[in-house]
Amino acid sequence: MKDAFGIPQSLLILGGTSEIALATARRLITRRTRTVWLAGRPTPALEEAAEQLRRLGADARTVAFDALDPESHEAVLGKVFTEGDIDMVLMAFGVLGDQAVDEKEPVAAVRVAQTNYTGAVSSGLVCARALQTQGHGSLVVLSSVAGERARRSNFIYGSSKAGLDAFAQGLGDALYGTGVHVMVVRPGFVTTRMTAHLAEVPLSTTPEAVAAAIELGLRRRSETVWVPGALRMVMSALRHAPRAVFRRLPI
């Protein structure tokens, strides 16, 4: 169960090698989180991530999970919930893709969509049902400001995040009043390995800053979290910009 400040004692991360997710896990472990499940493809990186969390004092476990294999999600994730209640699920998997390549190779574009959206729909519904059955818990979904309005430079990734964001909002409405809290997190540009090849943009952020925002959102039981907060107004302006103006912006 969560403590009086809303900090989970048990955490399940979907996308167990995500830098944002691991920064969040480290932050929560310094509070009261004691059990962490890292779900991801079985790799040395996943095991190393678990070992790092163990050194911080957590009971860190790994479970094989593939976003692109929705038929396995019920069995794989259901097994985690049979081991004990999960106070928080952090959905942190996703791929950025390569816009220039993906436009020319539809199969590659579909892979981005299936990972970021279809895989999230499947695993999100499985976890939501399990949280509802136990009667409590938070489902935290890492979305992106890219989903607010698809840009020419990354509309394949942006459209997949738009779908994820809409799904998470609807799921939150469906679970309202059940004891399950759904929180959508919308970071801007985050400096990670996945974005290392890209030039930083104004209002960029870090995994640690996103982790801090997630913790604050849990304490407040927020439904939507922007990181940094100033992006809320920026994206509101961009979302309502006339299309003829928007397509000429250097973004």
C-alpha positions in Angstrom: 0.0 0.0 0.0 1.0 3.6 -0.5 2.2 5.5 2.6 0.4 8.6 4.0 2.3 10.8 1.4 1.2 8.8 -1.6 4.5 7.0 -2.1 4.2 3.4 -3.4 5.8 0.6 -1.6 5.8 -1.6 -4.7 6.4 -0.6 -8.3 6.1 -2.3 -11.6 7.9 -0.6 -14.5 7.0 -1.6 -18.1 10.1 -0.7 -20.0 12.6 -1.7 -17.3 15.7 0.0 -18.9 14.0 3.4 -19.5 16.2 6.2 -18.1 13.2 8.1 -16.9 11.7 5.1 -15.2 14.9 4.1 -13.5 15.4 7.7 -12.3 11.9 7.5 -10.9 12.6 4.2 -9.2 15.8 5.5 -7.6 13.9 8.5 -6.3 11.1 6.4 -4.9 13.4 3.9 -3.3 15.0 6.8 -1.3 11.5 7.4 0.1 9.6 4.2 0.9 9.5 2.0 -2.2 10.8 -1.5 -1.4 9.8 -3.8 -4.2 10.5 -3.0 -7.9 9.6 -5.2 -10.9 11.4 -4.3 -14.1 9.6 -5.6 -17.1 11.4 -5.7 -20.4 13.2 -7.8 -22.9 15.7 -10.1 -21.2 19.0 -8.4 -21.8 22.2 -7.7 -19.7 21.0 -4.1 -19.4 17.8 -5.2 -17.7 19.7 -7.3 -15.2 22.2 -4.5 -14.6 19.4 -2.1 -13.9 17.9 -4.5 -11.4 21.3 -4.9 -9.7 21.7 -1.1 -9.4 18.3 -0.9 -7.6 19.3 -3.8 -5.3 22.4 -1.8 -4.3 20.0 0.9 -3.2 18.2 -1.5 -0.9 15.2 -2.5 -3.1 14.0 -6.0 -3.8 14.4 -5.7 -7.5 13.1 -8.4 -9.8 12.9 -8.8 -13.6 10.2 -10.2 -15.8 10.3 -10.8 -19.6 8.0 -8.4 -21.3 7.7 -7.5 -25.0 5.4 -4.6 -26.0 5.1 -6.1 -29.5 3.7 -9.4 -28.2 0.3 -8.4 -26.8 -0.9 -12.0 -26.7 1.6 -12.6 -23.8 0.7 -9.6 -21.7 -2.1 -11.1 -19.7 0.0 -14.1 -18.6 3.3 -12.2 -18.1 1.9 -9.2 -16.2 -0.8 -11.3 -14.4 1.9 -13.4 -12.9 3.5 -10.2 -11.3 0.2 -9.3 -9.7 -0.2 -12.8 -8.2 3.1 -12.2 -6.3 1.5 -9.4 -4.3 -0.2 -6.0 -4.6 1.3 -3.4 -6.9 0.9 0.1 -5.7 2.1 1.8 -8.9 2.6 0.8 -12.5 4.8 3.0 -14.6 4.3 2.6 -18.3 7.7 3.8 -19.7 8.4 1.9 -22.9 8.5 3.4 -26.3 10.6 4.1 -29.4 11.4 7.3 -31.1 12.0 5.9 -34.6 13.6 7.7 -37.4 11.2 10.0 -39.2 13.1 10.1 -42.5 13.5 6.4 -42.7 10.1 5.5 -41.4 8.3 7.7 -44.0 10.0 5.6 -46.7 9.6 2.2 -45.0 6.0 1.8 -43.8 6.8 -1.4 -41.9 9.2 0.5 -39.8 6.6 3.2 -39.2 4.1 0.6 -38.1 6.6 -0.8 -35.6 6.8 2.6 -34.0 3.0 2.7 -33.8 2.6 -0.8 -32.5 5.2 -0.3 -29.8 4.1 3.1 -28.6 0.3 2.7 -28.9 -0.9 -0.9 -29.5 1.5 -2.4 -27.0 0.4 0.3 -24.5 -3.3 -0.4 -25.0 -2.8 -4.1 -24.4 -0.6 -3.8 -21.3 -2.4 -0.8 -20.0 -5.7 -2.6 -19.9 -4.2 -5.7 -18.3 -2.6 -3.6 -15.5 -5.7 -1.5 -15.1 -7.9 -4.5 -14.5 -5.4 -6.0 -12.0 -5.2 -2.7 -10.1 -9.0 -2.4 -10.1 -9.3 -6.0 -8.8 -6.9 -5.2 -5.9 -8.9 -2.0 -5.3 -6.0 0.5 -5.3 -3.0 1.7 -7.1 -1.7 4.3 -9.7 -1.1 3.8 -13.4 1.4 6.4 -14.5 1.7 6.7 -18.3 4.7 8.5 -19.9 3.2 10.4 -22.8 4.9 13.3 -24.6 4.2 16.9 -25.6 4.8 15.5 -29.1 1.3 14.1 -28.9 -0.3 17.4 -28.4 0.0 18.3 -32.1 1.9 16.2 -34.7 4.9 18.1 -36.2 6.2 17.6 -39.7 9.6 16.6 -38.3 8.3 13.7 -36.2 4.6 13.1 -37.0 4.9 9.3 -36.9 6.2 9.3 -33.3 3.9 12.2 -32.4 0.8 10.5 -33.7 1.6 7.4 -31.7 1.9 9.5 -28.6 -1.3 11.3 -29.4 -3.1 7.9 -29.5 -1.4 6.8 -26.2 -2.3 10.1 -24.5 -6.0 9.9 -25.6 -6.1 6.2 -24.5 -4.7 7.0 -21.0 -7.1 9.9 -20.5 -10.1 7.7 -21.4 -8.8 4.9 -19.2 -8.5 7.4 -16.3 -12.1 8.4 -16.8 -13.2 4.8 -17.0 -11.4 4.0 -13.7 -12.6 7.1 -11.8 -14.1 6.2 -8.5 -12.7 2.7 -8.5 -9.7 3.5 -6.3 -7.3 3.4 -9.2 -5.5 6.6 -10.1 -4.3 7.2 -13.7 -1.7 10.0 -14.3 -0.5 11.1 -17.7 3.0 12.6 -17.8 3.9 14.8 -20.7 7.6 15.6 -20.8 9.2 17.8 -23.4 12.5 17.0 -24.9 14.3 14.7 -22.4 18.1 14.3 -22.6 18.6 10.6 -22.7 20.4 8.0 -24.7 17.4 7.8 -27.1 17.8 11.6 -27.9 21.6 11.9 -27.7 21.8 12.3 -31.5 19.4 15.2 -31.5 20.0 18.9 -30.8 18.6 20.1 -27.5 15.6 22.5 -27.7 14.3 25.2 -25.4 12.6 23.9 -22.2 14.4 20.6 -22.5 14.5 18.5 -19.3 16.2 15.5 -17.7 15.1 12.1 -16.4 15.7 13.2 -12.9 13.4 16.3 -13.4 10.7 14.0 -14.8 11.1 11.7 -11.8 10.7 14.6 -9.4 7.5 15.7 -11.2 6.1 12.2 -11.1 6.7 12.0 -7.3 5.0 15.4 -6.8 2.1 14.3 -9.1 1.6 11.1 -7.0 1.5 13.1 -3.8 -1.1 15.5 -5.3 -3.0 12.7 -7.2 -2.7 14.7 -10.3 -4.3 13.5 -13.5 -1.9 15.3 -15.9 1.7 16.4 -15.3 3.7 18.6 -17.7 7.5 18.6 -17.5 8.6 21.4 -17.3 5.4 23.0 -16.3 5.8 26.0 -18.7 5.2 23.6 -21.6 1.5 23.6 -20.8 1.1 27.2 -22.0 3.5 26.7 -24.9 1.7 23.7 -26.2 -1.7 25.3 -25.7 -0.6 28.1 -28.0 0.8 25.7 -30.6 -2.3 23.4 -30.5 -4.5 26.4 -31.4 -2.3 27.9 -34.0 -3.8 28.0 -37.5 -2.5 25.2 -39.6 -1.1 27.5 -42.3 0.9 29.2 -39.5 1.9 26.0 -37.7 3.4 24.3 -40.8 5.7 27.2 -41.3 7.1 27.1 -37.8 10.7 25.8 -37.6 9.8 22.9 -35.3 
